């Protein structure tokens, strides 16, 4: 159990600042209900699955000459409790209907759950994972027609995880792995949009212990404009 890696349980990446009206945009704030599924892996075999509803909030704000600040918070609860936060810094490069954004940042995740060790006749053990995960990412957004856009993201994270099993002790481990995200968004008005997103993540250590997860979200976003921000023109 000490080798289970939490890393980024699910990575819904922040997508870029582009809108259907070709206005100058400086920021976006979104809130979304979400569903998460995570498989705990040992030697790449599933030993436990965790499903939970969640709520996710994110921001994406241009701070200076194409630089964008991207905070994200996620909380989910069922039999387990999950809290995840991420802060990234990206640089948006607009070209026609596209926006390219390389970024880097760091994520923090905490998961409280229960586990069991049948070989030792131990059941309902309280287990806590805490991880810190620096990452690199690349996002692409395409405004393919009026009021519609799609976006995709690839992220690679390196995680250091601290695992505590009550009554047994504390354990440290390292893992790394990719995340993939996609989003379809529709502008209801220039200031409001709705979207549907999906993500997949896997993070393993050298012994192939870790986490594999996927999730979905349905979000509503508020856009903000200014004459000084980067635009799609």
C-alpha positions in Angstrom: 0.0 0.0 0.0 3.0 2.4 0.6 3.6 2.5 -3.2 0.2 3.8 -4.2 0.7 7.1 -5.9 -2.0 9.8 -5.8 -0.4 12.4 -8.1 -3.1 14.2 -10.0 -6.2 12.0 -9.6 -7.9 13.8 -12.4 -6.7 16.7 -14.5 -9.2 18.9 -16.1 -6.9 21.5 -17.7 -7.7 25.2 -18.0 -8.4 26.0 -21.6 -7.5 29.2 -23.4 -8.8 32.7 -23.7 -10.6 32.8 -27.1 -14.3 33.7 -27.8 -16.7 33.6 -30.7 -17.0 37.4 -31.0 -13.3 37.9 -31.6 -13.3 40.4 -28.7 -10.3 41.2 -26.6 -10.5 38.9 -23.6 -8.7 39.1 -20.3 -10.2 36.4 -18.2 -12.5 33.5 -17.6 -14.0 32.1 -14.4 -15.8 28.7 -14.4 -17.6 26.4 -12.0 -18.6 22.8 -12.9 -20.1 19.7 -11.3 -18.0 16.7 -12.1 -17.8 12.9 -11.9 -14.5 11.1 -11.1 -13.4 7.5 -11.4 -10.0 6.3 -10.1 -8.4 2.9 -10.1 -5.7 2.1 -7.6 -3.0 0.0 -9.4 -0.5 -2.5 -8.1 1.8 -3.8 -10.9 -0.7 -2.1 -13.3 -3.5 -4.3 -12.0 -6.6 -2.7 -10.4 -6.9 -3.5 -6.7 -9.5 -0.9 -5.8 -11.8 1.6 -7.6 -13.0 4.9 -6.3 -16.0 6.8 -7.7 -17.2 10.2 -6.5 -19.2 13.3 -7.5 -17.2 16.5 -7.3 -17.3 20.2 -7.9 -14.6 22.1 -9.8 -13.7 25.8 -10.1 -11.1 27.3 -12.3 -9.9 30.7 -13.5 -7.8 31.8 -16.5 -6.6 35.3 -16.4 -4.2 37.3 -18.6 -1.8 39.2 -16.4 0.7 40.7 -18.8 1.4 40.6 -22.5 0.1 37.1 -23.2 1.0 35.6 -19.8 -2.0 33.8 -18.2 -2.5 32.7 -14.6 -4.5 29.5 -14.3 -5.7 28.4 -10.8 -7.9 25.3 -10.4 -9.6 23.8 -7.3 -11.4 20.4 -7.2 -13.3 18.8 -4.3 -15.0 15.4 -4.3 -16.6 13.2 -1.7 -18.2 9.8 -1.4 -16.6 7.0 0.6 -13.4 8.9 0.2 -12.6 12.7 0.3 -10.5 14.4 -2.4 -9.1 17.9 -2.5 -6.9 19.0 -5.4 -5.5 22.5 -6.3 -3.3 23.5 -9.1 -1.7 26.8 -10.2 -0.1 27.3 -13.6 1.5 30.1 -15.6 1.1 30.0 -19.4 1.8 32.1 -22.4 -1.0 32.4 -25.0 0.0 32.6 -28.7 -3.0 33.5 -30.9 -3.1 32.7 -34.6 -6.3 33.1 -36.6 -9.0 30.9 -34.9 -6.4 29.1 -32.8 -4.7 29.8 -29.5 -1.5 27.8 -28.5 -0.5 27.9 -24.8 2.5 26.2 -23.3 2.4 26.3 -19.5 4.1 25.1 -16.3 2.9 24.9 -12.7 2.4 22.7 -9.7 -0.5 20.7 -8.2 -1.3 19.6 -4.7 -3.7 16.7 -3.9 -5.0 15.2 -0.7 -7.1 12.0 -0.6 -8.6 10.4 2.6 -9.8 6.9 2.0 -9.9 3.4 3.6 -7.9 0.4 2.6 -7.4 -3.2 3.8 -4.5 -5.7 4.1 -6.3 -9.1 4.1 -3.0 -11.0 4.5 -2.5 -9.4 7.9 -6.3 -9.6 8.8 -6.4 -5.8 8.7 -9.6 -4.1 7.4 -11.0 -0.6 7.2 -7.6 1.1 7.7 -7.6 4.8 7.3 -5.3 5.9 4.6 -4.2 9.5 3.5 -2.4 10.4 0.4 -0.8 13.9 -0.1 1.1 14.7 -3.2 3.0 17.6 -4.8 3.2 17.5 -8.6 5.2 19.9 -10.8 4.0 19.7 -14.4 4.5 20.9 -18.0 1.6 21.3 -20.3 0.5 22.3 -23.8 -3.0 23.5 -24.7 -4.6 24.2 -28.0 -8.0 25.9 -28.6 -9.8 26.1 -32.0 -12.7 28.4 -32.5 -14.1 26.3 -35.4 -17.3 28.3 -36.0 -19.4 31.2 -34.5 -20.1 30.5 -30.8 -18.4 27.1 -30.8 -14.9 26.0 -29.8 -13.0 22.8 -29.0 -9.9 22.6 -26.8 -7.3 19.9 -25.9 -4.5 19.7 -23.5 -1.6 17.4 -22.8 0.1 17.6 -19.4 3.0 15.6 -17.9 3.5 15.6 -14.1 6.2 14.4 -11.7 4.7 13.6 -8.3 6.1 13.1 -4.8 3.6 11.3 -2.6 3.4 11.0 1.2 1.2 8.1 2.3 0.0 7.6 5.9 -1.8 4.5 7.0 -3.2 4.8 10.5 -1.5 2.4 12.8 1.2 1.3 10.3 3.2 4.4 9.6 4.2 6.9 6.8 5.7 6.1 3.4 7.1 8.2 0.6 7.2 7.5 -3.1 7.6 9.1 -6.5 5.7 8.7 -9.8 5.1 10.4 -13.1 2.7 10.3 -16.0 0.6 12.1 -18.5 -2.9 13.6 -18.5 -5.1 14.2 -21.5 -8.1 16.6 -21.6 -10.7 17.7 -24.1 -13.5 20.3 -24.0 -16.4 21.4 -26.2 -17.8 24.9 -25.5 -20.7 27.0 -26.7 -21.1 30.7 -26.2 -24.7 31.5 -25.0 -23.8 35.2 -24.9 -20.5 37.0 -25.3 -20.2 37.0 -21.5 -21.5 33.5 -20.7 -20.7 30.0 -22.1 -21.4 26.3 -21.3 -19.1 23.4 -21.8 -18.6 19.7 -21.5 -15.1 18.3 -20.7 -13.4 15.0 -20.2 -10.0 13.9 -18.9 -7.8 10.9 -18.5 -4.8 10.5 -16.2 -2.3 7.8 -15.3 0.6 8.1 -12.8 3.0 5.1 -11.9 6.2 4.6 -10.1 9.0 2.2 -11.1 7.2 -0.8 -9.6 4.1 0.1 -11.7 2.1 1.0 -8.6 -0.1 4.1 -8.9 -3.4 5.7 -10.0 -5.3 5.6 -13.3 -8.3 7.9 -13.5 -10.9 9.6 -15.8 -13.6 12.1 -15.3 -16.2 14.3 -16.8 -17.5 17.9 -16.1 -20.4 20.1 -17.2 -19.4 23.8 -16.7 -20.7 27.3 -16.9 -18.2 30.1 -17.5 -18.2 33.9 -17.2 -15.9 35.8 -19.6 -14.3 39.3 -19.0 -13.1 41.7 -21.5 -10.7 44.7 -21.8 -8.9 46.7 -24.5 -5.5 45.7 -23.2 -5.6 41.9 -23.4 -4.5 39.5 -26.1 -7.2 38.8 -28.8 -7.6 36.3 -31.6 -7.1 38.9 -34.4 
